Amino acid sequence: MMALKDGTFKDLRDFIYDTTGIYIPDTKKYFIENRLSKRLEEKKIGSYEDYFYLLKYNTDKNEL
């Protein structure tokens, strides 16, 4: 499993907060990494950065 870079974690965390109002502190990075690793495998996405791009720019809101 690839590692979730700090910058990408912050991007994802901010996106989650902006979208849902849920704030995830830095101490829960492992939680995001763990949960998203399964989703990346399912979607056959090669990196957390690519998944963030999918979430941010995808017009299909079903992924949210």
N, CA, C and O atoms as a GROMACS GRO file, in nm:
protein
  256
    1MET      N    1   0.085  -0.119   0.000
    1MET     CA    2   0.000   0.000   0.000
    1MET      C    3   0.089   0.125   0.000
    1MET      O    4   0.187   0.132   0.073
    2MET      N    5   0.052   0.220  -0.082
    2MET     CA    6   0.128   0.344  -0.088
    2MET      C    7   0.095   0.432   0.032
    2MET      O    8  -0.009   0.417   0.096
    3ALA      N    9   0.186   0.523   0.062
    3ALA     CA   10   0.166   0.614   0.175
    3ALA      C   11   0.090   0.738   0.130
    3ALA      O   12   0.104   0.785   0.017
    4LEU      N   13   0.010   0.788   0.220
    4LEU     CA   14  -0.063   0.912   0.197
    4LEU      C   15   0.028   1.028   0.238
    4LEU      O   16   0.063   1.042   0.355
    5LYS      N   17   0.064   1.111   0.141
    5LYS     CA   18   0.152   1.224   0.168
    5LYS      C   19   0.079   1.328   0.252
    5LYS      O   20  -0.043   1.342   0.243
    6ASP      N   21   0.155   1.399   0.334
    6ASP     CA   22   0.095   1.499   0.423
    6ASP      C   23   0.015   1.604   0.346
    6ASP      O   24  -0.095   1.641   0.387
    7GLY      N   25   0.069   1.652   0.235
    7GLY     CA   26   0.000   1.754   0.157
    7GLY      C   27  -0.132   1.703   0.099
    7GLY      O   28  -0.231   1.775   0.098
    8THR      N   29  -0.130   1.580   0.053
    8THR     CA   30  -0.252   1.520  -0.003
    8THR      C   31  -0.354   1.496   0.108
    8THR      O   32  -0.474   1.514   0.088
    9PHE      N   33  -0.305   1.454   0.225
    9PHE     CA   34  -0.396   1.436   0.339
    9PHE      C   35  -0.466   1.568   0.371
    9PHE      O   36  -0.587   1.571   0.392
   10LYS      N   37  -0.390   1.675   0.374
   10LYS     CA   38  -0.449   1.805   0.405
   10LYS      C   39  -0.550   1.847   0.299
   10LYS      O   40  -0.655   1.904   0.331
   11ASP      N   41  -0.519   1.820   0.172
   11ASP     CA   42  -0.614   1.850   0.065
   11ASP      C   43  -0.743   1.771   0.083
   11ASP      O   44  -0.853   1.826   0.073
   12LEU      N   45  -0.729   1.641   0.111
   12LEU     CA   46  -0.847   1.556   0.132
   12LEU      C   47  -0.925   1.599   0.255
   12LEU      O   48  -1.048   1.607   0.252
   13ARG      N   49  -0.852   1.626   0.363
   13ARG     CA   50  -0.917   1.669   0.488
   13ARG      C   51  -0.996   1.797   0.466
   13ARG      O   52  -1.110   1.808   0.512
   14ASP      N   53  -0.938   1.893   0.396
   14ASP     CA   54  -1.006   2.020   0.370
   14ASP      C   55  -1.127   1.998   0.279
   14ASP      O   56  -1.231   2.060   0.298
   15PHE      N   57  -1.112   1.910   0.180
   15PHE     CA   58  -1.223   1.879   0.090
   15PHE      C   59  -1.338   1.815   0.167
   15PHE      O   60  -1.454   1.850   0.147
   16ILE      N   61  -1.305   1.722   0.255
   16ILE     CA   62  -1.408   1.656   0.337
   16ILE      C   63  -1.478   1.759   0.425
   16ILE      O   64  -1.600   1.757   0.438
   17TYR      N   65  -1.401   1.848   0.485
   17TYR     CA   66  -1.460   1.951   0.570
   17TYR      C   67  -1.551   2.044   0.490
   17TYR      O   68  -1.663   2.074   0.531
   18ASP      N   69  -1.502   2.090   0.375
   18ASP     CA   70  -1.581   2.181   0.291
   18ASP      C   71  -1.709   2.116   0.240
   18ASP      O   72  -1.811   2.182   0.224
   19THR      N   73  -1.703   1.985   0.215
   19THR     CA   74  -1.817   1.913   0.159
   19THR      C   75  -1.916   1.868   0.265
   19THR      O   76  -2.037   1.871   0.242
   20THR      N   77  -1.865   1.827   0.382
   20THR     CA   78  -1.952   1.766   0.482
   20THR      C   79  -1.959   1.841   0.615
   20THR      O   80  -2.051   1.820   0.694
   21GLY      N   81  -1.862   1.929   0.639
   21GLY     CA   82  -1.855   1.996   0.769
   21GLY      C   83  -1.785   1.913   0.875
   21GLY      O   84  -1.779   1.954   0.991
   22ILE      N   85  -1.732   1.798   0.836
   22ILE     CA   86  -1.661   1.710   0.930
   22ILE      C   87  -1.513   1.741   0.925
   22ILE      O   88  -1.451   1.734   0.818
   23TYR      N   89  -1.455   1.776   1.041
   23TYR     CA   90  -1.312   1.805   1.048
   23TYR      C   91  -1.238   1.681   1.097
   23TYR      O   92  -1.277   1.620   1.197
   24ILE      N   93  -1.132   1.645   1.027
   24ILE     CA   94  -1.051   1.529   1.065
   24ILE      C   95  -0.913   1.582   1.106
   24ILE      O   96  -0.841   1.637   1.022
   25PRO      N   97  -0.875   1.566   1.233
   25PRO     CA   98  -0.746   1.617   1.279
   25PRO      C   99  -0.629   1.537   1.222
   25PRO      O  100  -0.646   1.424   1.174
   26ASP      N  101  -0.511   1.597   1.227
   26ASP     CA  102  -0.390   1.531   1.177
   26ASP      C  103  -0.368   1.394   1.240
   26ASP      O  104  -0.313   1.304   1.176
   27THR      N  105  -0.409   1.379   1.364
   27THR     CA  106  -0.388   1.252   1.434
   27THR      C  107  -0.470   1.137   1.375
   27THR      O  108  -0.448   1.021   1.410
   28LYS      N  109  -0.564   1.169   1.287
   28LYS     CA  110  -0.649   1.066   1.224
   28LYS      C  111  -0.610   1.039   1.079
   28LYS      O  112  -0.688   0.982   1.002
   29LYS      N  113  -0.489   1.080   1.041
   29LYS     CA  114  -0.443   1.056   0.904
   29LYS      C  115  -0.452   0.908   0.869
   29LYS      O  116  -0.493   0.872   0.758
   30TYR      N  117  -0.413   0.821   0.962
   30TYR     CA  118  -0.418   0.676   0.938
   30TYR      C  119  -0.559   0.631   0.901
   30TYR      O  120  -0.576   0.540   0.820
   31PHE      N  121  -0.660   0.694   0.960
   31PHE     CA  122  -0.800   0.661   0.934
   31PHE      C  123  -0.834   0.685   0.787
   31PHE      O  124  -0.893   0.600   0.721
   32ILE      N  125  -0.796   0.801   0.738
   32ILE     CA  126  -0.822   0.836   0.597
   32ILE      C  127  -0.742   0.743   0.506
   32ILE      O  128  -0.794   0.692   0.406
   33GLU      N  129  -0.617   0.722   0.540
   33GLU     CA  130  -0.531   0.634   0.459
   33GLU      C  131  -0.589   0.493   0.450
   33GLU      O  132  -0.592   0.433   0.343
   34ASN      N  133  -0.634   0.442   0.562
   34ASN     CA  134  -0.690   0.308   0.569
   34ASN      C  135  -0.820   0.297   0.488
   34ASN      O  136  -0.836   0.206   0.407
   35ARG      N  137  -0.910   0.388   0.512
   35ARG     CA  138  -1.039   0.385   0.443
   35ARG      C  139  -1.024   0.403   0.293
   35ARG      O  140  -1.087   0.333   0.214
   36LEU      N  141  -0.942   0.498   0.254
   36LEU     CA  142  -0.930   0.527   0.112
   36LEU      C  143  -0.850   0.422   0.036
   36LEU      O  144  -0.869   0.406  -0.084
   37SER      N  145  -0.761   0.352   0.104
   37SER     CA  146  -0.682   0.250   0.033
   37SER      C  147  -0.774   0.145  -0.028
   37SER      O  148  -0.748   0.097  -0.138
   38LYS      N  149  -0.879   0.109   0.043
   38LYS     CA  150  -0.976   0.012  -0.009
   38LYS      C  151  -1.049   0.068  -0.130
   38LYS      O  152  -1.074  -0.003  -0.227
   39ARG      N  153  -1.084   0.195  -0.123
   39ARG     CA  154  -1.155   0.258  -0.234
   39ARG      C  155  -1.065   0.269  -0.358
   39ARG      O  156  -1.111   0.248  -0.470
   40LEU      N  157  -0.939   0.302  -0.337
   40LEU     CA  158  -0.845   0.310  -0.448
   40LEU      C  159  -0.831   0.175  -0.517
   40LEU      O  160  -0.826   0.168  -0.640
   41GLU      N  161  -0.825   0.069  -0.439
   41GLU     CA  162  -0.818  -0.066  -0.497
   41GLU      C  163  -0.943  -0.097  -0.579
   41GLU      O  164  -0.933  -0.148  -0.690
   42GLU      N  165  -1.059  -0.067  -0.524
   42GLU     CA  166  -1.186  -0.093  -0.593
   42GLU      C  167  -1.194  -0.018  -0.726
   42GLU      O  168  -1.239  -0.072  -0.827
   43LYS      N  169  -1.151   0.107  -0.724
   43LYS     CA  170  -1.160   0.192  -0.844
   43LYS      C  171  -1.038   0.178  -0.935
   43LYS      O  172  -1.034   0.236  -1.044
   44LYS      N  173  -0.939   0.100  -0.890
   44LYS     CA  174  -0.814   0.081  -0.966
   44LYS      C  175  -0.746   0.216  -0.993
   44LYS      O  176  -0.703   0.246  -1.105
   45ILE      N  177  -0.736   0.294  -0.887
   45ILE     CA  178  -0.670   0.424  -0.893
   45ILE      C  179  -0.533   0.409  -0.828
   45ILE      O  180  -0.520   0.349  -0.722
   46GLY      N  181  -0.431   0.465  -0.893
   46GLY     CA  182  -0.293   0.441  -0.852
   46GLY      C  183  -0.239   0.525  -0.738
   46GLY      O  184  -0.135   0.491  -0.682
   47SER      N  185  -0.306   0.633  -0.701
   47SER     CA  186  -0.252   0.717  -0.594
   47SER      C  187  -0.364   0.794  -0.524
   47SER      O  188  -0.473   0.813  -0.579
   48TYR      N  189  -0.333   0.839  -0.404
   48TYR     CA  190  -0.428   0.922  -0.330
   48TYR      C  191  -0.448   1.056  -0.401
   48TYR      O  192  -0.556   1.113  -0.398
   49GLU      N  193  -0.342   1.105  -0.465
   49GLU     CA  194  -0.351   1.231  -0.539
   49GLU      C  195  -0.452   1.218  -0.653
   49GLU      O  196  -0.533   1.308  -0.676
   50ASP      N  197  -0.444   1.105  -0.725
   50ASP     CA  198  -0.539   1.083  -0.834
   50ASP      C  199  -0.682   1.073  -0.782
   50ASP      O  200  -0.776   1.120  -0.847
   51TYR      N  201  -0.700   1.012  -0.666
   51TYR     CA  202  -0.834   1.000  -0.610
   51TYR      C  203  -0.887   1.138  -0.567
   51TYR      O  204  -1.004   1.169  -0.588
   52PHE      N  205  -0.801   1.218  -0.508
   52PHE     CA  206  -0.842   1.354  -0.472
   52PHE      C  207  -0.886   1.431  -0.596
   52PHE      O  208  -0.986   1.502  -0.593
   53TYR      N  209  -0.810   1.418  -0.704
   53TYR     CA  210  -0.846   1.485  -0.829
   53TYR      C  211  -0.983   1.438  -0.876
   53TYR      O  212  -1.066   1.518  -0.918
   54LEU      N  213  -1.006   1.307  -0.868
   54LEU     CA  214  -1.136   1.252  -0.907
   54LEU      C  215  -1.249   1.314  -0.824
   54LEU      O  216  -1.351   1.354  -0.879
   55LEU      N  217  -1.230   1.321  -0.694
   55LEU     CA  218  -1.332   1.379  -0.607
   55LEU      C  219  -1.357   1.526  -0.638
   55LEU      O  220  -1.472   1.571  -0.644
   56LYS      N  221  -1.250   1.598  -0.656
   56LYS     CA  222  -1.261   1.743  -0.672
   56LYS      C  223  -1.320   1.784  -0.806
   56LYS      O  224  -1.396   1.881  -0.815
   57TYR      N  225  -1.285   1.712  -0.912
   57TYR     CA  226  -1.322   1.757  -1.046
   57TYR      C  227  -1.424   1.668  -1.116
   57TYR      O  228  -1.465   1.699  -1.228
   58ASN      N  229  -1.465   1.560  -1.054
   58ASN     CA  230  -1.561   1.470  -1.115
   58ASN      C  231  -1.701   1.532  -1.108
   58ASN      O  232  -1.742   1.580  -1.002
   59THR      N  233  -1.772   1.531  -1.217
   59THR     CA  234  -1.907   1.586  -1.218
   59THR      C  235  -2.009   1.486  -1.165
   59THR      O  236  -2.122   1.523  -1.134
   60ASP      N  237  -1.970   1.360  -1.154
   60ASP     CA  238  -2.058   1.256  -1.099
   60ASP      C  239  -2.046   1.259  -0.947
   60ASP      O  240  -1.947   1.212  -0.892
   61LYS      N  241  -2.144   1.314  -0.880
   61LYS     CA  242  -2.138   1.332  -0.735
   61LYS      C  243  -2.162   1.202  -0.658
   61LYS      O  244  -2.159   1.204  -0.535
   62ASN      N  245  -2.185   1.091  -0.726
   62ASN     CA  246  -2.205   0.963  -0.658
   62ASN      C  247  -2.082   0.919  -0.580
   62ASN      O  248  -2.094   0.844  -0.483
   63GLU      N  249  -1.964   0.963  -0.621
   63GLU     CA  250  -1.841   0.923  -0.553
   63GLU      C  251  -1.830   0.989  -0.417
   63GLU      O  252  -1.761   0.938  -0.329
   64LEU      N  253  -1.898   1.100  -0.398
   64LEU     CA  254  -1.892   1.169  -0.270
   64LEU      C  255  -1.973   1.092  -0.169
   64LEU      O  256  -1.982   1.132  -0.053
   0.00000   0.00000   0.00000
